[in-house]
Amino acid sequence: MRNMLTGAVALLGAAGICWTAEAQTLRVMKSLDAPHYDGQRTTWSPTSDIVNMFQDTLVALDWDGKTAIPYLAKSWTISEDGKTYVFKLRDDVTFCSGKKFTAADVVYSFKRLKDPETKAPYAWRAGEIKELRAPDPYTVEYELNEPYSELLLQLSMYTNAIHNQESVEALGKDYGIKGIDGTGPWCFESWQPRTEIVLKRHDAYKWGPSMYQNRGPVKFEKVSIKIVPEDASRVAAIMGGQFDLSHQVPLAFIQQVKAAPNLTVQEAQPNFQLMYYGYKITRPMVADKRVREAMNIAINRAEIVKGILLGNAEPAFTFVDPKALDFADKTKGIIKEDVERAKKLLDEAGWKVGSDGIREKDGMKLAPRVLFTQVAYFPRVSEAIQGYMRKIGIDWKIVGYDSTIAPAEMGKQDYELWTVTVPYLSAGELMNVYFNSKNIPTPNRMNWKDDETDEWLRAGRAALTDTERALNYARVQEKVTSEHLMMPVMNIAMYTVSSKKLKGVRPHMLYQNTFYKGLDLSF
């Protein structure tokens, strides 16, 4: 292992990982790049963490992962029927371009989010908006068609960040690629796809959320975020002092990194991240629930966690982490690993073992196409599960893609399974993301369309009491788990690794965004 890391260090210069002597540049490292940085048009977390650095939301998410606190909105009131929120905005905020932030920017941003032409996959996070009004420059009346129990929580998400209409219109199709404006503590400077994102300090910024000691501006002139997809190279670089901060050090190396005298490792708490494989149930090979259940119970999650993640995860037998808000206890026990039962289910479904050991039916081999992103643990986990599947007569055809094209490939309909790790805040969020029929074809890549599920989701969103919300979201969890629409594999731990010279480091849990705003960071 040491020789591999030494070799990786030698290769970093050839890979373009070199720096100037600019002392006021914070050096950050990531494994994944994004197809663009327009947060309204994607579910991709590699977009979201950068967006949170240069754009702001009406509310911020406190360190506890469940409390919305004032940000661009300094206060708010909610009507008794839960349908109208009145936000009072700060009057001292400017965009990086120098434009003054007003209520008109809020109204524009949410109208753009809801515009069908935007094709915003996470538009639902803003609720069923009836109308947005700006009665004066620093007041927004946010009226919903029905109550939305998690609105404030969801307004902290990057997809609900505030945009500058002038920037959107000036850049057109290049918005989020060649440039983008925001009110965040950092300003977009440049992006070289698959190589580097550079942000510069927003000197006028002084409206950071109360969770930070420093309300702004940030203490670095620039932040350079390098893309280093190779696991060994990232480990070598952070241990060799070539970077100051990363939240994407391979989990298999965490214990080794913890032992490094020049580094500090912190785990984000709370943290809900599910690594799963989803079934595209409209595809013939996985249309039968028995086939999906067979796959779900044929793998050994404990072996995967121990052998590949080295214990930096927990085996997942439910879609929702048992510690998450509104987890349904009745979902425990639905997925029970049992290889012999898996074989019987496939037999019952009419898939017979052929001479080559692979099952077939009506002249078709049981060989589902499985997509993954070529980064982190996804290749090794996919290969491991491919091995488990062969033991029950299924030939997984695994296909890996670069992170910049994986979202587009997973948006197609020519495969049976895909895998990602999804961060979430609550059971309700996870259920709404993946199982609302309005989210077909993405993020509801399962193509799950069920009136009962949609009604329970609607009732959970509109609930005015915690009990009513939990009841409806529990119904959804029980149904989709019993249908085996996903293969939950593990709940992933998340760490931030930083140089001991860097002060003020505290990992945040919001959608894998441990950096969040980075206001307290300094040397």
C-alpha positions as CSV (number, residue, x, y, z in Angstrom):
1,M,0.0,0.0,0.0
2,R,2.8,2.4,0.9
3,N,4.5,1.8,-2.5
4,M,1.3,2.4,-4.3
5,L,0.8,5.8,-2.5
6,T,4.4,6.8,-3.1
7,G,4.0,6.1,-6.8
8,A,0.8,8.1,-6.8
9,V,2.6,11.1,-5.3
10,A,5.1,10.9,-8.1
11,L,2.3,10.9,-10.7
12,L,0.5,13.9,-9.3
13,G,2.7,16.4,-11.1
14,A,2.1,14.6,-14.4
15,A,-1.6,14.7,-13.7
16,G,-1.6,18.4,-13.4
17,I,-1.8,18.7,-9.6
18,C,0.5,21.7,-9.1
19,W,0.2,24.9,-7.3
20,T,1.5,28.4,-7.3
21,A,2.9,29.9,-4.1
22,E,-0.3,31.8,-3.5
23,A,-0.6,31.6,0.3
24,Q,-4.2,32.9,0.3
25,T,-5.6,30.1,-1.8
26,L,-7.4,27.3,0.0
27,R,-6.6,24.0,-1.7
28,V,-9.5,21.6,-1.8
29,M,-9.8,18.2,-3.5
30,K,-12.7,16.3,-4.9
31,S,-13.1,13.0,-6.7
32,L,-16.1,13.9,-8.8
33,D,-16.9,16.8,-11.2
34,A,-20.3,17.8,-12.4
35,P,-21.9,18.3,-15.9
36,H,-22.7,21.9,-14.9
37,Y,-23.2,24.2,-11.9
38,D,-26.8,25.3,-12.4
39,G,-28.3,23.8,-9.2
40,Q,-31.9,24.0,-10.5
41,R,-31.3,21.6,-13.3
42,T,-29.7,18.6,-11.5
43,T,-29.9,16.2,-8.6
44,W,-26.1,15.6,-8.8
45,S,-24.3,16.2,-5.5
46,P,-21.0,17.2,-7.2
47,T,-23.0,20.2,-8.4
48,S,-24.6,21.0,-5.1
49,D,-21.5,21.4,-2.9
50,I,-20.0,24.0,-5.2
51,V,-23.4,25.8,-5.6
52,N,-23.6,26.1,-1.8
53,M,-20.3,28.0,-1.9
54,F,-21.3,30.7,-4.4
55,Q,-25.1,30.9,-3.9
56,D,-27.3,31.4,-0.9
57,T,-30.8,30.2,0.2
58,L,-33.5,31.9,2.2
59,V,-32.7,29.7,5.2
60,A,-29.6,27.8,6.3
61,L,-29.5,24.4,7.9
62,D,-28.0,24.4,11.4
63,W,-25.4,21.8,12.5
64,D,-28.0,19.5,13.9
65,G,-29.3,18.7,10.4
66,K,-32.9,19.5,11.2
67,T,-33.2,23.2,12.2
68,A,-33.8,25.9,9.6
69,I,-32.2,29.2,10.7
70,P,-32.3,32.7,9.1
71,Y,-30.1,33.5,6.2
72,L,-31.2,35.7,3.2
73,A,-34.5,35.7,5.1
74,K,-34.0,37.3,8.5
75,S,-37.4,36.1,9.8
76,W,-40.7,34.5,8.7
77,T,-44.3,33.9,9.7
78,I,-46.6,31.0,8.8
79,S,-50.4,31.2,8.4
80,E,-52.6,29.0,10.5
81,D,-53.5,26.8,7.6
82,G,-49.9,26.3,6.7
83,K,-50.2,27.6,3.2
84,T,-48.6,31.0,3.3
85,Y,-45.1,32.0,4.5
86,V,-44.1,35.6,4.7
87,F,-40.4,36.1,4.5
88,K,-38.7,39.3,5.6
89,L,-35.4,39.6,3.7
90,R,-32.1,41.2,4.6
91,D,-31.5,44.6,3.0
92,D,-27.7,44.5,2.9
93,V,-27.1,41.6,0.5
94,T,-25.4,41.9,-3.0
95,F,-24.6,39.5,-5.7
96,C,-21.0,38.9,-6.8
97,S,-21.8,41.1,-9.8
98,G,-22.6,44.0,-7.4
99,K,-26.3,43.9,-8.1
100,K,-28.5,44.5,-5.0
101,F,-30.5,41.5,-3.8
102,T,-34.2,42.1,-3.4
103,A,-37.5,40.2,-3.2
104,A,-37.7,40.3,-7.0
105,D,-34.8,37.9,-7.2
106,V,-36.6,35.4,-4.9
107,V,-39.7,35.5,-7.0
108,Y,-37.8,35.1,-10.2
109,S,-35.7,32.1,-8.8
110,F,-38.7,30.1,-7.8
111,K,-40.7,30.9,-11.0
112,R,-37.7,29.7,-13.0
113,L,-37.5,26.5,-10.8
114,K,-41.2,25.8,-11.5
115,D,-41.0,26.6,-15.2
116,P,-41.3,23.4,-17.3
117,E,-38.6,24.6,-19.6
118,T,-36.1,24.5,-16.7
119,K,-36.8,20.8,-16.3
120,A,-35.9,21.0,-12.6
121,P,-35.9,17.5,-11.1
122,Y,-36.1,18.8,-7.6
123,A,-38.7,21.5,-8.2
124,W,-41.0,19.6,-5.7
125,R,-38.7,20.6,-2.9
126,A,-40.2,24.1,-3.1
127,G,-43.7,22.8,-2.5
128,E,-46.8,23.2,-4.7
129,I,-46.5,27.0,-5.2
130,K,-49.7,28.9,-6.0
131,E,-48.2,32.3,-6.1
132,L,-45.1,34.3,-5.1
133,R,-45.5,38.0,-4.4
134,A,-43.2,40.9,-3.5
135,P,-45.3,43.6,-1.9
136,D,-42.1,45.5,-1.2
137,P,-38.4,45.1,-2.0
138,Y,-37.7,43.1,1.1
139,T,-40.8,41.0,1.7
140,V,-41.8,37.8,-0.1
141,E,-45.3,36.2,0.3
142,Y,-44.8,32.5,-0.5
143,E,-48.3,31.0,-1.0
144,L,-48.8,27.2,-1.5
145,N,-51.7,25.3,-2.9
146,E,-51.5,23.0,0.1
147,P,-49.4,22.8,3.3
148,Y,-45.9,21.5,3.0
149,S,-44.6,20.1,6.3
150,E,-40.9,20.2,5.3
151,L,-40.8,23.5,3.4
152,L,-38.3,25.3,5.6
153,L,-36.0,22.3,5.8
154,Q,-36.1,22.0,2.0
155,L,-35.5,25.7,1.4
156,S,-32.0,25.1,2.7
157,M,-31.2,22.9,-0.3
158,Y,-29.0,24.1,-3.2
159,T,-31.8,23.6,-5.7
160,N,-33.7,26.4,-3.9
161,A,-30.8,28.9,-4.1
162,I,-31.4,32.4,-5.3
163,H,-30.4,33.3,-8.9
164,N,-29.7,36.6,-10.6
165,Q,-32.0,36.9,-13.6
166,E,-29.6,39.1,-15.4
167,S,-26.9,36.5,-15.2
168,V,-29.2,33.7,-16.3
169,E,-30.3,35.6,-19.4
170,A,-26.9,37.0,-20.3
171,L,-25.2,33.5,-20.3
172,G,-28.1,31.5,-21.8
173,K,-27.1,27.9,-22.4
174,D,-23.7,28.6,-20.8
175,Y,-25.2,29.5,-17.4
176,G,-23.6,27.3,-14.8
177,I,-20.8,26.5,-17.3
178,K,-18.9,29.6,-18.3
179,G,-20.3,31.7,-15.4
180,I,-23.0,32.0,-12.8
181,D,-23.8,34.8,-10.3
182,G,-24.7,34.4,-6.6
183,T,-24.8,36.0,-3.2
184,G,-22.6,33.4,-1.5
185,P,-19.3,33.9,0.3
186,W,-17.4,32.8,-2.8
187,C,-17.8,33.9,-6.4
188,F,-17.5,31.8,-9.5
189,E,-14.3,32.5,-11.4
190,S,-13.5,29.6,-13.7
191,W,-14.1,26.0,-14.4
192,Q,-12.0,23.5,-16.3
193,P,-14.2,20.3,-16.6
194,R,-12.7,17.3,-14.9
195,T,-9.8,19.4,-13.7
196,E,-10.5,22.4,-11.5
197,I,-13.1,24.9,-10.2
198,V,-11.8,28.2,-8.9
199,L,-13.9,30.5,-6.7
200,K,-12.8,33.9,-5.4
201,R,-13.7,35.7,-2.2
202,H,-16.9,37.8,-2.2
203,D,-15.4,40.8,-0.5
204,A,-18.8,42.4,0.2
205,Y,-20.2,39.3,2.0
206,K,-21.1,39.9,5.6
207,W,-24.5,38.0,6.0
208,G,-23.3,34.5,6.9
209,P,-25.7,32.4,9.0
210,S,-25.4,32.4,12.8
211,M,-24.0,28.9,12.9
212,Y,-20.6,30.4,11.9
213,Q,-18.5,32.5,14.2
214,N,-17.3,34.5,11.1
215,R,-20.2,36.0,9.3
216,G,-18.0,37.1,6.4
217,P,-16.1,37.7,4.3
218,V,-14.1,34.4,4.1
219,K,-10.5,34.5,5.1
220,F,-9.0,33.2,1.8
221,E,-8.6,35.2,-1.4
222,K,-9.5,32.1,-3.5
223,V,-10.4,28.4,-3.2
224,S,-9.2,26.0,-5.8
225,I,-11.1,22.7,-6.0
226,K,-9.1,20.1,-8.0
227,I,-10.7,17.0,-9.4
228,V,-8.6,13.9,-8.6
229,P,-10.7,10.8,-9.6
230,E,-8.0,8.1,-8.6
231,D,-8.4,6.9,-5.0
232,A,-4.7,6.3,-4.4
233,S,-3.8,9.7,-5.8
234,R,-6.2,11.5,-3.5
235,V,-4.9,9.7,-0.5
236,A,-1.3,10.4,-1.5
237,A,-2.0,14.1,-2.2
238,I,-3.7,14.8,1.1
239,M,-1.1,12.9,3.1
240,G,1.6,14.6,1.3
241,G,0.3,18.1,2.1
242,Q,-0.7,19.0,-1.4
243,F,-4.2,19.8,-0.3
244,D,-5.7,21.5,2.8
245,L,-9.1,19.9,2.8
246,S,-11.2,17.1,1.2
247,H,-14.4,15.2,2.1
248,Q,-13.7,12.6,-0.6
249,V,-10.9,10.6,0.8
250,P,-11.6,6.9,0.0
251,L,-13.3,5.3,3.0
252,A,-11.0,2.3,2.7
253,F,-8.0,4.6,3.6
254,I,-9.6,6.5,6.5
255,Q,-7.8,4.5,9.2
256,Q,-4.5,5.1,7.5
257,V,-5.2,8.8,7.1
258,K,-6.3,9.1,10.8
259,A,-2.8,7.9,11.7
260,A,-1.1,10.7,9.7
261,P,0.5,13.3,12.1
262,N,-0.3,16.2,9.7
263,L,-4.0,15.5,9.3
264,T,-7.3,15.7,11.2
265,V,-10.2,13.5,10.4
266,Q,-13.7,14.4,11.5
267,E,-16.9,12.4,10.9
268,A,-20.1,14.3,9.9
269,Q,-22.9,13.8,12.5
270,P,-25.7,13.4,11.9
271,N,-25.4,11.9,8.4
272,F,-27.8,9.9,6.3
273,Q,-26.4,8.5,3.0
274,L,-27.8,5.4,1.4
275,M,-25.8,3.5,-1.2
276,Y,-28.3,1.5,-3.2
277,Y,-29.1,-0.1,-6.6
278,G,-32.4,0.9,-8.1
279,Y,-34.5,-1.3,-10.4
280,K,-36.0,0.1,-13.6
281,I,-39.2,-1.9,-13.2
282,T,-40.6,-1.2,-16.7
283,R,-37.7,-3.3,-18.1
284,P,-38.8,-7.0,-18.6
285,M,-35.9,-8.6,-16.7
286,V,-36.7,-6.8,-13.5
287,A,-40.5,-6.3,-13.9
288,D,-41.2,-9.3,-11.7
289,K,-41.0,-8.5,-8.0
290,R,-39.7,-12.0,-7.3
291,V,-36.6,-11.3,-9.4
292,R,-36.0,-8.0,-7.5
293,E,-36.4,-9.7,-4.1
294,A,-34.1,-12.5,-5.2
295,M,-31.4,-10.1,-5.9
296,N,-32.0,-8.1,-2.7
297,I,-31.6,-11.2,-0.5
298,A,-28.7,-12.8,-2.4
299,I,-25.9,-10.5,-1.3
300,N,-23.9,-10.4,1.9
301,R,-23.9,-6.8,3.0
302,A,-21.7,-7.4,6.0
303,E,-18.9,-8.8,3.8
304,I,-19.1,-5.8,1.5
305,V,-18.9,-3.3,4.4
306,K,-16.0,-5.1,6.0
307,G,-14.1,-6.1,2.9
308,I,-14.5,-2.9,0.8
309,L,-15.5,-0.1,3.2
310,L,-13.3,-1.5,6.0
311,G,-16.1,-0.9,8.4
312,N,-16.8,2.8,7.4
313,A,-20.5,2.0,6.7
314,E,-23.4,0.0,8.1
315,P,-25.2,-2.7,6.2
316,A,-28.6,-1.4,5.1
317,F,-31.7,-3.6,5.1
318,T,-34.1,-0.7,4.9
319,F,-34.3,2.2,2.5
320,V,-34.3,4.7,5.3
321,D,-31.8,4.8,8.1
322,P,-33.5,3.8,11.4
323,K,-32.1,7.0,13.0
324,A,-33.8,9.3,10.5
325,L,-36.9,11.3,11.0
326,D,-40.1,9.3,10.3
327,F,-38.4,5.9,9.8
328,A,-41.0,3.1,9.6
329,D,-40.1,0.4,12.1
330,K,-42.3,-2.1,10.2
331,T,-39.9,-2.1,7.3
332,K,-37.4,-4.0,9.4
333,G,-37.3,-7.7,8.4
334,I,-38.8,-7.3,4.9
335,I,-35.3,-7.8,3.4
336,K,-33.6,-10.9,4.9
337,E,-30.5,-12.3,3.2
338,D,-31.2,-15.9,2.1
339,V,-29.5,-17.3,-0.9
340,E,-31.5,-20.5,-1.1
341,R,-34.8,-18.5,-1.0
342,A,-33.4,-16.3,-3.7
343,K,-32.9,-19.3,-6.0
344,K,-36.5,-20.5,-5.3
345,L,-37.9,-17.1,-6.1
346,L,-36.2,-17.2,-9.5
347,D,-37.4,-20.7,-10.1
348,E,-40.9,-19.6,-9.4
349,A,-40.6,-16.7,-11.7
350,G,-39.8,-19.0,-14.5
351,W,-36.0,-18.3,-14.8
352,K,-34.3,-21.6,-15.3
353,V,-30.6,-22.3,-15.0
354,G,-28.9,-22.8,-18.4
355,S,-25.9,-25.0,-19.3
356,D,-23.6,-22.0,-18.6
357,G,-25.0,-21.5,-15.1
358,I,-27.0,-18.4,-16.1
359,R,-30.7,-18.3,-15.9
360,E,-32.9,-17.8,-19.0
361,K,-36.5,-17.4,-19.9
362,D,-38.3,-17.3,-23.3
363,G,-34.9,-17.3,-25.0
364,M,-33.6,-14.3,-22.9
365,K,-30.6,-14.6,-20.5
366,L,-31.1,-13.0,-17.1
367,A,-28.3,-10.5,-17.7
368,P,-29.4,-7.1,-16.5
369,R,-27.3,-4.0,-17.5
370,V,-26.1,-2.2,-14.4
371,L,-24.7,1.3,-14.4
372,F,-22.3,2.9,-11.9
373,T,-20.0,5.9,-11.7
374,Q,-16.3,5.2,-12.1
375,V,-15.3,6.6,-8.7
376,A,-14.8,5.7,-5.0
377,Y,-16.3,2.3,-3.9
378,F,-18.8,1.9,-6.8
379,P,-16.7,-0.2,-9.1
380,R,-15.6,-2.7,-6.3
381,V,-19.1,-3.0,-4.8
382,S,-20.6,-3.6,-8.2
383,E,-18.0,-6.3,-8.9
384,A,-18.7,-7.9,-5.5
385,I,-22.4,-8.0,-6.1
386,Q,-21.8,-9.3,-9.7
387,G,-20.1,-12.2,-8.0
388,Y,-23.0,-12.8,-5.6
389,M,-25.5,-12.7,-8.5
390,R,-23.6,-15.4,-10.5
391,K,-24.1,-17.7,-7.5
392,I,-27.8,-17.6,-8.1
393,G,-27.6,-17.6,-11.9
394,I,-27.8,-13.9,-12.7
395,D,-25.2,-12.3,-15.0
396,W,-24.9,-8.7,-14.0
397,K,-23.4,-6.7,-17.0
398,I,-21.8,-3.8,-15.1
399,V,-21.0,-0.6,-17.0
400,G,-19.0,2.3,-15.5
401,Y,-19.2,5.9,-16.6
402,D,-17.2,9.1,-15.8
403,S,-19.0,11.4,-13.3
404,T,-19.6,14.1,-15.9
405,I,-21.6,11.8,-18.2
406,A,-23.1,9.4,-15.7
407,P,-26.2,11.6,-14.9
408,A,-27.1,11.7,-18.6
409,E,-26.6,7.9,-19.1
410,M,-28.7,7.2,-16.0
411,G,-31.4,9.4,-17.4
412,K,-31.9,7.0,-20.3
413,Q,-34.1,3.9,-20.4
414,D,-31.7,1.3,-21.8
415,Y,-30.6,-0.4,-18.6
416,E,-32.1,-2.4,-15.7
417,L,-30.2,-1.2,-12.6
418,W,-28.1,1.8,-11.5
419,T,-26.3,2.8,-8.4
420,V,-25.7,6.0,-6.5
421,T,-25.2,7.1,-2.9
422,V,-28.0,9.5,-2.0
423,P,-27.8,11.9,0.9
424,Y,-31.1,12.9,2.5
425,L,-32.6,14.7,5.6
426,S,-35.6,12.6,6.5
427,A,-37.7,9.6,5.4
428,G,-40.2,12.0,3.8
429,E,-37.5,13.5,1.6
430,L,-36.2,10.2,0.4
431,M,-39.7,8.9,-0.3
432,N,-40.6,12.0,-2.2
433,V,-37.4,12.1,-4.2
434,Y,-37.7,8.5,-5.6
435,F,-41.3,7.4,-5.5
436,N,-43.4,10.3,-6.6
437,S,-44.7,9.6,-10.1
438,K,-44.1,13.2,-11.0
439,N,-40.4,12.6,-10.7
440,I,-40.3,10.1,-13.6
441,P,-37.9,9.7,-15.4
442,T,-35.5,11.2,-13.0
443,P,-34.9,11.0,-10.0
444,N,-37.7,8.3,-10.1
445,R,-35.7,6.1,-12.4
446,M,-37.6,3.1,-11.1
447,N,-40.5,4.4,-13.2
448,W,-42.7,3.6,-10.2
449,K,-46.2,5.0,-10.8
450,D,-48.7,4.2,-8.1
451,D,-51.8,6.3,-7.2
452,E,-51.7,5.1,-3.6
453,T,-48.1,6.0,-3.1
454,D,-48.7,9.4,-4.6
455,E,-51.6,10.1,-2.3
456,W,-49.7,9.0,0.8
457,L,-46.8,11.3,-0.2
458,R,-49.2,14.2,-0.8
459,A,-50.8,13.6,2.7
460,G,-47.4,13.4,4.3
461,R,-46.3,16.7,2.7
462,A,-49.5,18.4,3.7
463,A,-49.6,17.1,7.2
464,L,-50.1,19.7,9.9
465,T,-49.0,17.3,12.8
466,D,-45.9,15.2,13.2
467,T,-48.1,12.1,13.8
468,E,-50.0,12.5,10.6
469,R,-46.8,13.1,8.6
470,A,-45.1,10.0,10.1
471,L,-48.1,7.8,9.5
472,N,-48.3,8.6,5.8
473,Y,-44.6,8.3,5.2
474,A,-44.6,5.0,7.0
475,R,-47.2,3.7,4.6
476,V,-45.0,4.6,1.6
477,Q,-42.0,3.0,3.1
478,E,-43.8,-0.3,3.8
479,K,-45.2,-0.5,0.3
480,V,-42.0,0.4,-1.7
481,T,-39.9,-1.8,0.5
482,S,-42.3,-4.8,0.0
483,E,-42.1,-4.1,-3.8
484,H,-38.3,-4.3,-3.6
485,L,-37.9,-1.3,-5.8
486,M,-34.4,-0.8,-4.5
487,M,-31.5,-2.9,-3.3
488,P,-30.3,-1.0,-0.2
489,V,-26.6,-2.0,0.4
490,M,-25.2,0.3,3.1
491,N,-25.4,3.5,5.0
492,I,-22.2,5.4,4.3
493,A,-20.1,7.3,6.8
494,M,-18.8,10.7,5.7
495,Y,-15.6,12.3,6.8
496,T,-13.7,15.6,6.3
497,V,-9.9,15.3,6.2
498,S,-8.0,18.5,6.7
499,S,-4.5,19.7,7.3
500,K,-3.8,20.3,11.0
501,K,-2.7,23.8,10.0
502,L,-6.3,24.6,8.9
503,K,-8.5,26.0,11.6
504,G,-12.3,26.2,12.0
505,V,-13.0,22.9,10.2
506,R,-16.4,21.4,11.0
507,P,-18.1,19.0,8.6
508,H,-21.7,19.7,7.7
509,M,-24.1,16.9,6.6
510,L,-26.3,18.8,4.0
511,Y,-26.4,16.7,0.8
512,Q,-22.8,15.6,1.1
513,N,-21.7,19.2,1.4
514,T,-19.3,19.0,4.4
515,F,-17.7,22.3,3.3
516,Y,-21.1,24.2,3.2
517,K,-20.0,27.9,3.4
518,G,-16.5,27.5,4.8
519,L,-16.7,30.8,6.7
520,D,-14.7,29.9,9.7
521,L,-11.7,28.3,7.8
522,S,-8.3,30.0,8.3
523,F,-4.6,29.2,8.8
